[in-house]
Amino acid sequence: MDITTDIQALTTFRNNSAAFLEQLKKTKRPMVLTVNGKAAAVLQDAASYQRLLDIAAQADANEGIRQGLEDAKEGRVNSAREALAAFRRKHAIPR
């Protein structure tokens, strides 16, 4: 982030939105919009936002795998038969 160009007053952004949107597309850096000198919003181009969502989804998947491996290592697992039996009991499914 370049604080000289990536932090702008909301009013300045509103008056020059086309130029700022072009800057967002070109630099791929987020922009902080301020109101009365305080950060109020962060603006980002759509492609960069999608990339951020993809990274977050991958991190969630990796964390789930890590937790599963830890559970297996610690013996916090059930056999498939036990899991299916518990599912049937929970949902009142007869055998």
ChimeraX commands (.cxc) that place a marker at each C-alpha (Angstrom):
marker #1 position 0.00,0.00,0.00 radius 0.5
marker #1 position 1.24,3.46,-0.89 radius 0.5
marker #1 position -0.20,5.86,1.69 radius 0.5
marker #1 position 0.35,8.84,-0.61 radius 0.5
marker #1 position -2.03,7.49,-3.27 radius 0.5
marker #1 position -3.98,4.65,-1.66 radius 0.5
marker #1 position -5.66,6.63,1.13 radius 0.5
marker #1 position -8.21,9.14,-0.12 radius 0.5
marker #1 position -11.10,11.13,1.26 radius 0.5
marker #1 position -14.47,9.78,0.19 radius 0.5
marker #1 position -15.31,13.18,-1.30 radius 0.5
marker #1 position -12.15,13.13,-3.43 radius 0.5
marker #1 position -12.98,9.63,-4.61 radius 0.5
marker #1 position -16.56,10.63,-5.41 radius 0.5
marker #1 position -15.34,13.58,-7.50 radius 0.5
marker #1 position -12.73,11.53,-9.39 radius 0.5
marker #1 position -14.16,8.01,-9.29 radius 0.5
marker #1 position -13.31,7.06,-12.90 radius 0.5
marker #1 position -9.62,7.91,-12.42 radius 0.5
marker #1 position -9.48,6.08,-9.09 radius 0.5
marker #1 position -11.15,2.99,-10.54 radius 0.5
marker #1 position -8.56,2.99,-13.30 radius 0.5
marker #1 position -5.84,3.25,-10.63 radius 0.5
marker #1 position -7.34,0.26,-8.80 radius 0.5
marker #1 position -7.32,-1.85,-11.97 radius 0.5
marker #1 position -3.76,-0.81,-12.84 radius 0.5
marker #1 position -2.08,-1.17,-9.42 radius 0.5
marker #1 position -4.20,-4.03,-7.99 radius 0.5
marker #1 position -3.74,-2.34,-4.59 radius 0.5
marker #1 position -6.70,-1.62,-2.31 radius 0.5
marker #1 position -7.66,1.95,-1.54 radius 0.5
marker #1 position -8.74,3.21,1.88 radius 0.5
marker #1 position -11.50,5.81,1.79 radius 0.5
marker #1 position -11.74,8.17,4.72 radius 0.5
marker #1 position -14.53,10.24,6.23 radius 0.5
marker #1 position -13.46,13.07,8.53 radius 0.5
marker #1 position -9.90,11.73,8.43 radius 0.5
marker #1 position -10.81,8.24,9.66 radius 0.5
marker #1 position -10.82,5.04,7.60 radius 0.5
marker #1 position -14.39,4.28,6.56 radius 0.5
marker #1 position -14.10,1.73,3.74 radius 0.5
marker #1 position -11.65,-0.26,1.68 radius 0.5
marker #1 position -12.13,-0.37,-2.07 radius 0.5
marker #1 position -10.58,-3.04,-4.26 radius 0.5
marker #1 position -10.85,-4.12,-7.90 radius 0.5
marker #1 position -13.02,-7.17,-8.57 radius 0.5
marker #1 position -10.20,-9.48,-9.76 radius 0.5
marker #1 position -8.11,-8.79,-6.64 radius 0.5
marker #1 position -11.13,-9.37,-4.42 radius 0.5
marker #1 position -11.86,-12.69,-6.13 radius 0.5
marker #1 position -8.23,-13.73,-5.66 radius 0.5
marker #1 position -8.57,-12.87,-1.94 radius 0.5
marker #1 position -11.73,-15.00,-1.68 radius 0.5
marker #1 position -9.95,-17.90,-3.40 radius 0.5
marker #1 position -7.01,-17.67,-0.99 radius 0.5
marker #1 position -9.37,-17.61,2.00 radius 0.5
marker #1 position -11.25,-20.66,0.70 radius 0.5
marker #1 position -8.00,-22.55,0.20 radius 0.5
marker #1 position -6.86,-21.61,3.71 radius 0.5
marker #1 position -10.16,-22.94,5.12 radius 0.5
marker #1 position -9.69,-26.23,3.24 radius 0.5
marker #1 position -6.11,-26.55,4.44 radius 0.5
marker #1 position -7.18,-25.88,8.03 radius 0.5
marker #1 position -9.90,-28.53,7.78 radius 0.5
marker #1 position -7.38,-31.07,6.54 radius 0.5
marker #1 position -4.94,-30.11,9.32 radius 0.5
marker #1 position -7.65,-30.55,11.95 radius 0.5
marker #1 position -8.68,-33.90,10.51 radius 0.5
marker #1 position -5.11,-35.17,10.56 radius 0.5
marker #1 position -4.72,-33.96,14.15 radius 0.5
marker #1 position -7.95,-35.73,15.16 radius 0.5
marker #1 position -6.72,-38.96,13.55 radius 0.5
marker #1 position -3.36,-38.66,15.31 radius 0.5
marker #1 position -5.08,-38.12,18.66 radius 0.5
marker #1 position -7.49,-41.01,18.10 radius 0.5
marker #1 position -10.57,-38.80,17.82 radius 0.5
marker #1 position -12.04,-40.87,14.98 radius 0.5
marker #1 position -14.94,-43.27,14.35 radius 0.5
marker #1 position -15.21,-46.12,11.94 radius 0.5
marker #1 position -17.52,-45.75,8.96 radius 0.5
marker #1 position -19.93,-48.23,10.59 radius 0.5
marker #1 position -20.05,-46.16,13.78 radius 0.5
marker #1 position -20.57,-42.94,11.84 radius 0.5
marker #1 position -23.39,-44.42,9.75 radius 0.5
marker #1 position -25.07,-45.91,12.85 radius 0.5
marker #1 position -24.94,-42.52,14.59 radius 0.5
marker #1 position -26.36,-40.84,11.47 radius 0.5
marker #1 position -29.23,-43.36,11.34 radius 0.5
marker #1 position -30.00,-42.82,15.04 radius 0.5
marker #1 position -29.90,-39.05,14.70 radius 0.5
marker #1 position -32.28,-39.03,11.73 radius 0.5
marker #1 position -34.45,-41.97,12.85 radius 0.5
marker #1 position -33.60,-44.03,9.79 radius 0.5
marker #1 position -34.44,-47.72,10.26 radius 0.5
marker #1 position -31.94,-50.40,9.26 radius 0.5
marker link #1:1,2 radius 0.2
marker link #1:2,3 radius 0.2
marker link #1:3,4 radius 0.2
marker link #1:4,5 radius 0.2
marker link #1:5,6 radius 0.2
marker link #1:6,7 radius 0.2
marker link #1:7,8 radius 0.2
marker link #1:8,9 radius 0.2
marker link #1:9,10 radius 0.2
marker link #1:10,11 radius 0.2
marker link #1:11,12 radius 0.2
marker link #1:12,13 radius 0.2
marker link #1:13,14 radius 0.2
marker link #1:14,15 radius 0.2
marker link #1:15,16 radius 0.2
marker link #1:16,17 radius 0.2
marker link #1:17,18 radius 0.2
marker link #1:18,19 radius 0.2
marker link #1:19,20 radius 0.2
marker link #1:20,21 radius 0.2
marker link #1:21,22 radius 0.2
marker link #1:22,23 radius 0.2
marker link #1:23,24 radius 0.2
marker link #1:24,25 radius 0.2
marker link #1:25,26 radius 0.2
marker link #1:26,27 radius 0.2
marker link #1:27,28 radius 0.2
marker link #1:28,29 radius 0.2
marker link #1:29,30 radius 0.2
marker link #1:30,31 radius 0.2
marker link #1:31,32 radius 0.2
marker link #1:32,33 radius 0.2
marker link #1:33,34 radius 0.2
marker link #1:34,35 radius 0.2
marker link #1:35,36 radius 0.2
marker link #1:36,37 radius 0.2
marker link #1:37,38 radius 0.2
marker link #1:38,39 radius 0.2
marker link #1:39,40 radius 0.2
marker link #1:40,41 radius 0.2
marker link #1:41,42 radius 0.2
marker link #1:42,43 radius 0.2
marker link #1:43,44 radius 0.2
marker link #1:44,45 radius 0.2
marker link #1:45,46 radius 0.2
marker link #1:46,47 radius 0.2
marker link #1:47,48 radius 0.2
marker link #1:48,49 radius 0.2
marker link #1:49,50 radius 0.2
marker link #1:50,51 radius 0.2
marker link #1:51,52 radius 0.2
marker link #1:52,53 radius 0.2
marker link #1:53,54 radius 0.2
marker link #1:54,55 radius 0.2
marker link #1:55,56 radius 0.2
marker link #1:56,57 radius 0.2
marker link #1:57,58 radius 0.2
marker link #1:58,59 radius 0.2
marker link #1:59,60 radius 0.2
marker link #1:60,61 radius 0.2
marker link #1:61,62 radius 0.2
marker link #1:62,63 radius 0.2
marker link #1:63,64 radius 0.2
marker link #1:64,65 radius 0.2
marker link #1:65,66 radius 0.2
marker link #1:66,67 radius 0.2
marker link #1:67,68 radius 0.2
marker link #1:68,69 radius 0.2
marker link #1:69,70 radius 0.2
marker link #1:70,71 radius 0.2
marker link #1:71,72 radius 0.2
marker link #1:72,73 radius 0.2
marker link #1:73,74 radius 0.2
marker link #1:74,75 radius 0.2
marker link #1:75,76 radius 0.2
marker link #1:76,77 radius 0.2
marker link #1:77,78 radius 0.2
marker link #1:78,79 radius 0.2
marker link #1:79,80 radius 0.2
marker link #1:80,81 radius 0.2
marker link #1:81,82 radius 0.2
marker link #1:82,83 radius 0.2
marker link #1:83,84 radius 0.2
marker link #1:84,85 radius 0.2
marker link #1:85,86 radius 0.2
marker link #1:86,87 radius 0.2
marker link #1:87,88 radius 0.2
marker link #1:88,89 radius 0.2
marker link #1:89,90 radius 0.2
marker link #1:90,91 radius 0.2
marker link #1:91,92 radius 0.2
marker link #1:92,93 radius 0.2
marker link #1:93,94 radius 0.2
marker link #1:94,95 radius 0.2
view
